[in-house]
């Protein structure tokens, strides 16, 4: 079982994340490449919130391919183009994570791999064996 812990001598998380996670020996790690808000047909919505909907759907689909759900994620890194609506993106993220709080990092960057992308998320998940 994965153990999530917020040390008592560290500040309370200021968002939906946990400071630490311990993965038991013998578990499989699944690394998920940076996902963007691109639909299967190659189209990309113009708003950050719409991109977040597609992106987290893509992330969920990657996990489902390994017979896992969002609760298997132990680490998530979110990259947002400077000026992107972080609150709207977090609302979408919170809905997909449904109370699950993995370790997390969020960064504002000047740009991503293509100018239409407003955010990108990479994740590490765990499967107990």
DSSP file (Angstrom, degrees, kcal/mol; ACC not computed):
  #  RESIDUE AA STRUCTURE BP1 BP2  ACC     N-H-->O    O-->H-N    N-H-->O    O-->H-N    TCO  KAPPA ALPHA  PHI   PSI    X-CA   Y-CA   Z-CA
    1    1 A X              0   0    0      0, 0.0     2,-0.3     0, 0.0    23,-0.1   0.000 360.0 360.0 360.0 137.2    0.0    0.0    0.0
    2    2 A X        -     0   0    0     21,-0.1     2,-0.5   124,-0.1    21,-0.2  -0.596 360.0-148.6 -76.5 136.0    1.2    3.5   -0.9
    3    3 A X  E     -A   22   0A   0     19,-2.1    19,-2.6    -2,-0.3     2,-0.4  -0.942   8.8-164.8-111.8 122.6    1.6    5.7    2.2
    4    4 A X  E     +A   21   0A   0     -2,-0.5     2,-0.4    17,-0.2    17,-0.2  -0.872  15.2 179.2-103.0 138.4    1.0    9.5    1.8
    5    5 A X  E     -A   20   0A   0     15,-1.9    15,-1.6    -2,-0.4     2,-0.6  -0.995  27.3-159.5-146.8 134.4    2.3   11.7    4.7
    6    6 A X        -     0   0    0     -2,-0.4     6,-0.0    13,-0.2    -2,-0.0  -0.953  34.1-129.2-107.2 108.8    2.4   15.4    5.5
    7    7 A X    >   -     0   0    0     -2,-0.6     3,-1.4     1,-0.1    12,-0.0  -0.274   9.3-131.9 -59.0 142.5    5.1   15.8    8.2
    8    8 A X  T 3  S+     0   0    0      1,-0.3    -1,-0.1     4,-0.0     4,-0.1   0.711 104.7  57.5 -70.1 -19.9    3.9   17.8   11.2
    9    9 A X  T 3  S+     0   0    0      2,-0.1     2,-0.3     0, 0.0    -1,-0.3   0.164  96.9  75.5 -98.6  19.2    6.9   20.0   11.1
   10   10 A X  S <  S-     0   0    0     -3,-1.4     3,-0.1     1,-0.1     9,-0.1  -0.939  95.6 -90.0-124.1 149.6    6.2   21.2    7.5
   11   11 A X        -     0   0    0     -2,-0.3     2,-0.2     1,-0.1     3,-0.1  -0.140  49.6 -95.1 -56.0 152.5    3.6   23.7    6.5
   12   12 A X        -     0   0    0      1,-0.1    -1,-0.1    -4,-0.1     6,-0.1  -0.484  53.5 -93.1 -64.6 135.9    0.1   22.4    5.6
   13   13 A X        -     0   0    0      4,-0.2    -1,-0.1    -2,-0.2    -7,-0.0  -0.240  27.5-145.7 -53.6 138.5   -0.2   21.9    1.8
   14   14 A X  S    S+     0   0    0     -3,-0.1     2,-0.3     2,-0.0    -1,-0.1   0.104  78.0  16.3 -94.0  20.8   -1.6   24.9    0.1
   15   15 A X  S    S-     0   0    0      2,-0.2     2,-2.2    86,-0.0    -2,-0.0  -0.925 110.7 -52.0-168.5-171.4   -3.5   22.9   -2.5
   16   16 A X  S    S+     0   0    0     -2,-0.3     2,-0.3     2,-0.0    86,-0.2  -0.437  96.6  94.3 -82.1  69.8   -4.6   19.3   -3.3
   17   17 A X        -     0   0    0     -2,-2.2     2,-0.3    84,-0.2    86,-0.2  -0.941  63.5-129.7-147.8 170.2   -1.3   17.6   -2.8
   18   18 A X        -     0   0    0     84,-1.2    86,-0.4    -2,-0.3   -12,-0.1  -0.937  17.9-132.9-122.5 146.9    0.7   15.7   -0.1
   19   19 A X  S    S+     0   0    0     -2,-0.3     2,-0.3    84,-0.1   -13,-0.2   0.867  83.7  19.1 -69.2 -37.0    4.3   16.4    0.8
   20   20 A X  E     -A    5   0A   0    -15,-1.6   -15,-1.9    83,-0.1     2,-0.3  -0.942  55.0-169.7-138.0 156.3    5.6   12.8    0.7
   21   21 A X  E     -A    4   0A   0     -2,-0.3     2,-0.5   -17,-0.2   -17,-0.2  -0.992   9.7-155.0-143.0 137.7    4.7    9.4   -0.6
   22   22 A X  E     -A    3   0A   0    -19,-2.6   -19,-2.1    -2,-0.3     2,-0.5  -0.966   7.9-158.6-115.2 125.1    6.3    6.0    0.2
   23   23 A X        -     0   0    0     -2,-0.5   -21,-0.1   -21,-0.2     3,-0.1  -0.898  22.9-122.5-103.5 125.3    6.0    3.2   -2.5
   24   24 A X    >   -     0   0    0     -2,-0.5     3,-1.4     1,-0.1   -22,-0.1  -0.284  33.6 -92.1 -68.0 151.4    6.4   -0.3   -1.1
   25   25 A X  T 3  S+     0   0    0      1,-0.2    -1,-0.1   103,-0.0     3,-0.1  -0.260 110.7  33.9 -56.8 145.1    9.1   -2.6   -2.4
   26   26 A X  T 3  S+     0   0    0      1,-0.3    -1,-0.2    -3,-0.1   103,-0.2   0.397  86.8 130.6  88.4  -3.4    8.0   -4.8   -5.3
   27   27 A X    <   -     0   0    0     -3,-1.4     2,-0.4   101,-0.1    -1,-0.3  -0.464  57.0-123.1 -79.4 155.4    5.6   -2.3   -6.8
   28   28 A X  E     -B  127   0B   0     99,-3.1    99,-2.6    -2,-0.1     2,-0.4  -0.846  18.9-144.5 -97.4 135.3    5.7   -1.4  -10.5
   29   29 A X  E     -B  126   0B   0     -2,-0.4     2,-0.5    97,-0.2    97,-0.2  -0.845   8.8-161.9 -98.1 135.2    6.2    2.2  -11.4
   30   30 A X  E     -B  125   0B   0     95,-2.8    95,-3.2    -2,-0.4     2,-0.5  -0.976   5.5-157.7-117.9 117.7    4.4    3.6  -14.5
   31   31 A X  E     -B  124   0B   0     -2,-0.5     2,-0.6    93,-0.2    93,-0.2  -0.847   5.3-158.2 -98.8 125.7    5.8    6.8  -15.9
   32   32 A X  E     -B  123   0B   0     91,-3.2    91,-1.6    -2,-0.5     3,-0.2  -0.914  16.1-128.7-110.4 120.5    3.4    8.8  -18.0
   33   33 A X  E     -     0   0B   0     -2,-0.6    88,-0.1     1,-0.2    90,-0.1  -0.120  49.2 -66.7 -59.5 160.4    4.8   11.2  -20.5
   34   34 A X  E     -     0   0B   0     88,-0.1     2,-0.4    86,-0.1    88,-0.3  -0.290  55.9-151.7 -53.2 122.3    3.6   14.8  -20.5
   35   35 A X  E     -B  121   0B   0     86,-3.5    86,-2.1    -3,-0.2     2,-0.2  -0.796  12.2-169.0-100.0 141.7    0.0   14.9  -21.6
   36   36 A X        -     0   0    0     -2,-0.4     2,-1.0    84,-0.2    22,-0.1  -0.690  39.7 -91.9-121.1 175.8   -1.5   17.9  -23.3
   37   37 A X  S    S+     0   0    0     82,-0.5     8,-0.7    -2,-0.2     2,-0.5  -0.201  74.6 134.0 -85.5  45.6   -5.1   18.9  -24.2
   38   38 A X  B     -E   44   0C   0     -2,-1.0     6,-0.2     6,-0.2    -2,-0.1  -0.845  48.2-139.0 -99.3 127.9   -5.0   17.3  -27.7
   39   39 A X    >   -     0   0    0      4,-3.0     3,-2.5    -2,-0.5    16,-0.0  -0.331  31.8 -99.9 -75.6 163.5   -8.0   15.3  -28.7
   40   40 A X  T 3  S+     0   0    0      1,-0.3    -1,-0.1     2,-0.1    -2,-0.0   0.785 124.5  58.1 -55.6 -27.8   -7.6   12.0  -30.6
   41   41 A X  T 3  S-     0   0    0      2,-0.1    -1,-0.3     1,-0.0     3,-0.1   0.445 121.2-108.2 -83.6   2.3   -8.5   13.8  -33.9
   42   42 A X  S <  S+     0   0    0     -3,-2.5     2,-0.1     1,-0.3    -2,-0.1   0.361  75.2 134.3  90.7  -5.2   -5.5   16.2  -33.3
   43   43 A X        -     0   0    0     -5,-0.1    -4,-3.0     1,-0.0     2,-0.4  -0.473  39.9-156.0 -79.3 152.1   -7.6   19.2  -32.4
   44   44 A X  B     -E   38   0C   0     -6,-0.2    -6,-0.2    -2,-0.1     7,-0.1  -0.991  16.2-126.1-129.7 122.4   -6.7   21.4  -29.4
   45   45 A X        -     0   0    0     -8,-0.7    -8,-0.1    -2,-0.4     6,-0.0  -0.216  15.8-132.5 -61.1 159.5   -9.3   23.6  -27.5
   46   46 A X  S    S+     0   0    0     71,-0.0     2,-0.3    72,-0.0    -1,-0.1   0.738  80.6  73.5 -89.2 -23.2   -8.3   27.2  -27.2
   47   47 A X  S  > S-     0   0    0      1,-0.1     4,-2.3    37,-0.0     5,-0.2  -0.649  77.5-130.7 -95.2 151.3   -9.1   27.7  -23.4
   48   48 A X  H  > S+     0   0    0     -2,-0.3     4,-2.5     2,-0.2     5,-0.1   0.880 108.3  52.8 -63.1 -39.7   -7.0   26.3  -20.6
   49   49 A X  H  > S+     0   0    0      2,-0.2     4,-2.0     1,-0.2    -1,-0.2   0.918 110.9  46.3 -65.2 -43.1  -10.1   24.8  -18.8
   50   50 A X  H  > S+     0   0    0      2,-0.2     4,-1.9     1,-0.2    -1,-0.2   0.902 112.8  50.4 -65.7 -39.6  -11.1   22.9  -22.0
   51   51 A X  H  X S+     0   0    0     -4,-2.3     4,-3.3     1,-0.2    -2,-0.2   0.897 108.1  53.7 -63.0 -39.1   -7.5   21.8  -22.5
   52   52 A X  H  X S+     0   0    0     -4,-2.5     4,-2.9     2,-0.2     5,-0.3   0.902 105.8  53.1 -61.9 -40.9   -7.5   20.6  -18.9
   53   53 A X  H  X S+     0   0    0     -4,-2.0     4,-1.5     2,-0.2    -1,-0.2   0.937 115.1  40.3 -58.3 -47.2  -10.6   18.5  -19.5
   54   54 A X  H  X S+     0   0    0     -4,-1.9     4,-2.5     2,-0.2    -2,-0.2   0.930 115.2  52.5 -67.1 -45.8   -9.0   16.8  -22.5
   55   55 A X  H  X S+     0   0    0     -4,-3.3     4,-2.6     1,-0.2    -2,-0.2   0.930 111.0  44.5 -58.2 -50.4   -5.6   16.5  -20.8
   56   56 A X  H  X S+     0   0    0     -4,-2.9     4,-2.4     1,-0.2    -1,-0.2   0.825 111.9  54.2 -69.6 -28.5   -6.9   14.8  -17.7
   57   57 A X  H  X S+     0   0    0     -4,-1.5     4,-2.1    -5,-0.3    -1,-0.2   0.901 109.4  48.4 -64.4 -40.8   -9.1   12.6  -19.8
   58   58 A X  H  X S+     0   0    0     -4,-2.5     4,-2.3     2,-0.2    -2,-0.2   0.910 111.0  50.4 -63.8 -42.6   -5.9   11.6  -21.7
   59   59 A X  H  X S+     0   0    0     -4,-2.6     4,-2.1     1,-0.2    -2,-0.2   0.929 110.6  49.0 -61.2 -45.8   -4.1   10.9  -18.4
   60   60 A X  H  X S+     0   0    0     -4,-2.4     4,-2.7     1,-0.2    -1,-0.2   0.889 110.1  52.0 -60.8 -39.4   -7.0    8.8  -17.2
   61   61 A X  H  X S+     0   0    0     -4,-2.1     4,-1.8     2,-0.2    -1,-0.2   0.886 107.1  52.4 -65.9 -38.7   -6.9    6.8  -20.6
   62   62 A X  H  < S+     0   0    0     -4,-2.3     4,-0.5     2,-0.2    -1,-0.2   0.916 112.7  45.3 -61.8 -42.1   -3.2    6.2  -20.2
   63   63 A X  H ><>S+     0   0    0     -4,-2.1     5,-2.1     1,-0.2     3,-1.7   0.917 108.7  55.5 -66.9 -43.1   -3.8    4.8  -16.7
   64   64 A X  H ><5S+     0   0    0     -4,-2.7     3,-2.0     1,-0.3    -1,-0.2   0.834  97.3  64.6 -59.5 -32.5   -6.7    2.7  -17.9
   65   65 A X  T 3<5S+     0   0    0     -4,-1.8    -1,-0.3     1,-0.3    -2,-0.2   0.744 107.9  41.8 -61.9 -21.9   -4.4    1.1  -20.5
   66   66 A X  T < 5S-     0   0    0     -3,-1.7    -1,-0.3    -4,-0.5    -2,-0.2   0.167 122.9-108.2-106.3  14.1   -2.6   -0.3  -17.5
   67   67 A X  T < 5S+     0   0    0     -3,-2.0     2,-0.3     1,-0.2    -3,-0.2   0.884  81.2 122.9  58.4  42.4   -5.8   -1.1  -15.7
   68   68 A X      < -     0   0    0     -5,-2.1    -1,-0.2    -8,-0.2     2,-0.2  -0.848  48.9-144.7-127.0 163.6   -5.2    1.7  -13.2
   69   69 A X    >   -     0   0    0     -2,-0.3     3,-2.0    -3,-0.1     4,-0.2  -0.640  40.7 -86.8-119.1-179.8   -7.1    4.7  -12.0
   70   70 A X  G >  S+     0   0    0      1,-0.3     3,-1.8    -2,-0.2    27,-0.1   0.783 119.7  68.8 -60.2 -28.5   -6.2    8.2  -11.0
   71   71 A X  G 3  S+     0   0    0      1,-0.3    -1,-0.3    54,-0.0    30,-0.1   0.596  86.9  68.9 -69.4  -8.4   -5.7    7.1   -7.4
   72   72 A X  G <  S+     0   0    0     -3,-2.0    54,-2.2    53,-0.1     2,-0.3   0.570  75.7 106.2 -83.5  -9.1   -2.6    5.1   -8.5
   73   73 A X  E <   +C  125   0B   0     -3,-1.8    52,-0.3    52,-0.3     3,-0.1  -0.550  38.5 172.3 -75.0 131.3   -0.8    8.4   -9.2
   74   74 A X  E     +     0   0B   0     50,-2.9    29,-2.0     1,-0.3     2,-0.3   0.605  69.2  27.1-108.5 -20.3    1.9    9.2   -6.6
   75   75 A X  E     +Cd 124 103B   0     49,-1.7    49,-2.6    27,-0.2     2,-0.4  -0.989  60.3 179.8-147.4 134.4    3.5   12.2   -8.3
   76   76 A X  E     -Cd 123 104B   0     27,-1.8    29,-1.9    -2,-0.3     2,-0.5  -0.999   8.0-164.8-134.5 137.3    2.2   14.8  -10.8
   77   77 A X  E     -Cd 122 105B   0     45,-2.7    45,-2.3    -2,-0.4     2,-0.5  -0.990   8.6-163.2-123.0 126.4    4.0   17.7  -12.4
   78   78 A X  E     -Cd 121 106B   0     27,-2.9    29,-2.9    -2,-0.5     2,-0.5  -0.933   3.0-165.8-113.8 127.0    1.9   20.4  -14.0
   79   79 A X  E     -Cd 120 107B   0     41,-3.3    41,-2.2    -2,-0.5     2,-0.4  -0.953  10.8-176.3-110.4 126.0    3.4   22.9  -16.5
   80   80 A X  E     -Cd 119 108B   0     27,-3.0    29,-2.9    -2,-0.5    39,-0.2  -0.973  30.0-116.2-124.4 136.9    1.3   26.0  -17.3
   81   81 A X  E >   - d   0 109B   0     37,-2.7     3,-2.2    -2,-0.4    29,-0.2  -0.516  53.3 -88.8 -66.1 135.7    2.1   28.8  -19.7
   82   82 A X  T 3  S+     0   0    0     27,-2.5    -1,-0.1     1,-0.3     3,-0.1  -0.167 116.3  27.2 -49.2 133.7    2.5   32.0  -17.8
   83   83 A X  T 3  S+     0   0    0      1,-0.3    -1,-0.3    -3,-0.1     2,-0.1   0.334  86.2 141.0  92.8  -5.6   -0.9   33.7  -17.5
   84   84 A X    <   -     0   0    0     -3,-2.2     2,-1.3    34,-0.1    -1,-0.3  -0.429  66.2-101.4 -71.0 145.8   -2.9   30.5  -17.7
   85   85 A X     >  +     0   0    0      1,-0.2     4,-1.8    -2,-0.1     5,-0.2  -0.524  41.5 179.6 -70.4  91.8   -6.0   30.2  -15.4
   86   86 A X  H  > S+     0   0    0     -2,-1.3     4,-2.8     1,-0.2     5,-0.2   0.871  77.0  57.1 -63.9 -38.2   -4.6   28.0  -12.6
   87   87 A X  H  > S+     0   0    0      1,-0.2     4,-2.0     2,-0.2    -1,-0.2   0.928 108.0  46.0 -61.7 -46.3   -7.8   28.1  -10.6
   88   88 A X  H  > S+     0   0    0      2,-0.2     4,-1.7     1,-0.2    -1,-0.2   0.890 113.5  49.6 -63.4 -40.0   -9.9   26.7  -13.5
   89   89 A X  H  X S+     0   0    0     -4,-1.8     4,-2.6     1,-0.2    -2,-0.2   0.912 109.8  51.3 -65.3 -42.8   -7.3   24.0  -14.2
   90   90 A X  H  X S+     0   0    0     -4,-2.8     4,-3.2     1,-0.2     5,-0.2   0.875 105.5  56.1 -62.7 -37.3   -7.2   23.0  -10.5
   91   91 A X  H  X S+     0   0    0     -4,-2.0     4,-1.7     2,-0.2    -1,-0.2   0.922 110.6  44.2 -60.9 -43.3  -11.0   22.7  -10.5
   92   92 A X  H  X S+     0   0    0     -4,-1.7     4,-2.0     2,-0.2    -2,-0.2   0.938 114.2  50.2 -65.5 -46.3  -10.8   20.2  -13.4
   93   93 A X  H  X S+     0   0    0     -4,-2.6     4,-2.6     1,-0.2     5,-0.2   0.924 108.2  52.8 -57.0 -46.7   -7.9   18.4  -11.8
   94   94 A X  H  X>S+     0   0    0     -4,-3.2     4,-1.8     1,-0.2     5,-0.5   0.881 107.5  52.1 -59.3 -38.8   -9.8   18.1   -8.4
   95   95 A X  H  <5S+     0   0    0     -4,-1.7    -1,-0.2    -5,-0.2    -2,-0.2   0.922 112.3  44.6 -64.7 -43.4  -12.8   16.6  -10.2
   96   96 A X  H  <5S+     0   0    0     -4,-2.0    -2,-0.2     1,-0.2    -1,-0.2   0.864 116.3  46.0 -69.2 -35.6  -10.6   13.9  -11.9
   97   97 A X  H ><5S-     0   0    0     -4,-2.6     3,-2.4    -5,-0.2    -1,-0.2   0.701  88.6-158.5 -83.4 -18.6   -8.7   13.2   -8.7
   98   98 A X  T 3<5S-     0   0    0     -4,-1.8    -3,-0.1     1,-0.3     3,-0.1   0.856  75.1 -33.7  46.6  50.1  -11.8   13.0   -6.5
   99   99 A X  T 3 <S+     0   0    0     -5,-0.5     2,-0.3     1,-0.3    -1,-0.3   0.251 104.0 131.1  93.2 -13.7  -10.1   13.7   -3.2
  100  100 A X    <   -     0   0    0     -3,-2.4     2,-0.5    -6,-0.2    -1,-0.3  -0.593  38.0-166.5 -74.2 132.6   -6.8   11.9   -4.1
  101  101 A X        +     0   0    0     -2,-0.3   -84,-0.2    -3,-0.1     3,-0.1  -0.742   9.9 177.6-125.8  82.7   -3.8   14.1   -3.2
  102  102 A X        -     0   0    0     -2,-0.5   -84,-1.2   -86,-0.2   -27,-0.2  -0.210  47.6 -77.8 -72.7 172.2   -0.6   12.8   -4.7
  103  103 A X  E     -d   75   0B   0    -29,-2.0   -27,-1.8   -86,-0.2     2,-0.3  -0.455  65.5-174.1 -64.7 149.3    2.7   14.6   -4.4
  104  104 A X  E     -d   76   0B   0    -86,-0.4     2,-0.3   -29,-0.2   -27,-0.2  -0.996  29.4-167.8-153.9 151.4    2.7   17.5   -6.8
  105  105 A X  E     -d   77   0B   0    -29,-1.9   -27,-2.9    -2,-0.3     2,-0.4  -0.995   9.6-165.4-137.0 138.3    4.6   20.3   -8.4
  106  106 A X  E     -d   78   0B   0     -2,-0.3     2,-0.4   -29,-0.2   -27,-0.2  -0.992   9.9-176.6-125.4 134.8    3.2   23.2  -10.5
  107  107 A X  E     -d   79   0B   0    -29,-2.9   -27,-3.0    -2,-0.4     2,-0.5  -0.985  21.6-141.4-132.1 139.2    5.4   25.4  -12.7
  108  108 A X  E     -d   80   0B   0     -2,-0.4     2,-0.3   -29,-0.2   -27,-0.2  -0.880  29.6-178.5 -95.6 131.4    4.7   28.4  -14.8
  109  109 A X  E     -d   81   0B   0    -29,-2.9   -27,-2.5    -2,-0.5     3,-0.1  -0.866  37.7-119.2-127.5 159.0    6.8   28.4  -18.0
  110  110 A X  S    S-     0   0    0     -2,-0.3     2,-0.3   -29,-0.2    -1,-0.1   0.846  89.3 -19.9 -69.3 -32.0    7.1   30.8  -20.9
  111  111 A X        -     0   0    0    -30,-0.1    -1,-0.2   -31,-0.1     2,-0.2  -0.982  57.7-134.5-165.2 167.5    5.9   28.2  -23.5
  112  112 A X        -     0   0    0      5,-0.4   -32,-0.0     2,-0.3     8,-0.0  -0.444  54.2 -67.1-117.1-167.1    5.5   24.5  -24.1
  113  113 A X  S    S+     0   0    0     -2,-0.2     2,-0.3     1,-0.1     3,-0.0   0.688 120.7  22.7 -62.4 -22.0    6.3   22.2  -27.1
  114  114 A X  S >  S-     0   0    0      3,-0.1     3,-1.7     1,-0.0    -2,-0.3  -0.993  81.9-119.9-144.7 143.5    3.7   23.9  -29.4
  115  115 A X  T 3  S+     0   0    0     -2,-0.3    -2,-0.1     1,-0.3    -1,-0.0   0.730 108.4  59.6 -61.6 -23.0    2.2   27.4  -29.2
  116  116 A X  T 3  S+     0   0    0      2,-0.0     2,-0.4    -3,-0.0    -1,-0.3   0.694  84.0  95.4 -79.3 -15.7   -1.4   26.1  -28.8
  117  117 A X    <   +     0   0    0     -3,-1.7    -5,-0.4     1,-0.2     3,-0.1  -0.620  44.3 176.1 -78.7 127.5   -0.7   24.1  -25.6
  118  118 A X        +     0   0    0     -2,-0.4   -37,-2.7     1,-0.3     2,-0.3   0.596  68.0  13.4-102.5 -17.9   -1.4   26.1  -22.4
  119  119 A X  E     - C   0  80B   0    -39,-0.2   -82,-0.5     2,-0.0     2,-0.3  -0.990  56.0-168.4-155.5 158.3   -0.6   23.2  -20.0
  120  120 A X  E     - C   0  79B   0    -41,-2.2   -41,-3.3    -2,-0.3     2,-0.4  -0.988   7.8-162.1-148.4 142.4    1.0   19.9  -19.8
  121  121 A X  E     -BC  35  78B   0    -86,-2.1   -86,-3.5    -2,-0.3     2,-0.3  -0.994   4.5-173.1-132.7 130.6    1.0   17.2  -17.1
  122  122 A X  E     - C   0  77B   0    -45,-2.3   -45,-2.7    -2,-0.4     2,-0.3  -0.897  14.6-173.8-116.2 154.0    3.3   14.3  -16.5
  123  123 A X  E     -BC  32  76B   0    -91,-1.6   -91,-3.2    -2,-0.3     2,-0.4  -0.965  24.2-144.6-146.3 157.8    2.7   11.7  -13.8
  124  124 A X  E     -BC  31  75B   0    -49,-2.6   -50,-2.9    -2,-0.3   -49,-1.7  -0.998  25.0-174.2-122.6 128.7    4.1    8.7  -12.0
  125  125 A X  E     -BC  30  73B   0    -95,-3.2   -95,-2.8    -2,-0.4     2,-0.4  -0.767  12.1-140.6-118.8 165.4    1.7    5.9  -11.0
  126  126 A X  E     -B   29   0B   0    -54,-2.2     2,-0.5    -2,-0.3   -97,-0.2  -0.983   6.8-164.2-130.9 138.3    2.2    2.7   -9.0
  127  127 A X  E     -B   28   0B   0    -99,-2.6   -99,-3.1    -2,-0.4     2,-0.3  -0.988  21.5-135.4-119.0 124.1    0.8   -0.7   -9.4
  128  128 A X              0   0    0     -2,-0.5  -101,-0.1  -101,-0.2  -102,-0.1  -0.592 360.0 360.0 -75.3 136.7    1.1   -3.1   -6.4
  129  129 A X              0   0    0     -2,-0.3    -1,-0.1  -103,-0.2  -102,-0.1   0.371 360.0 360.0-119.4 360.0    2.2   -6.5   -7.4
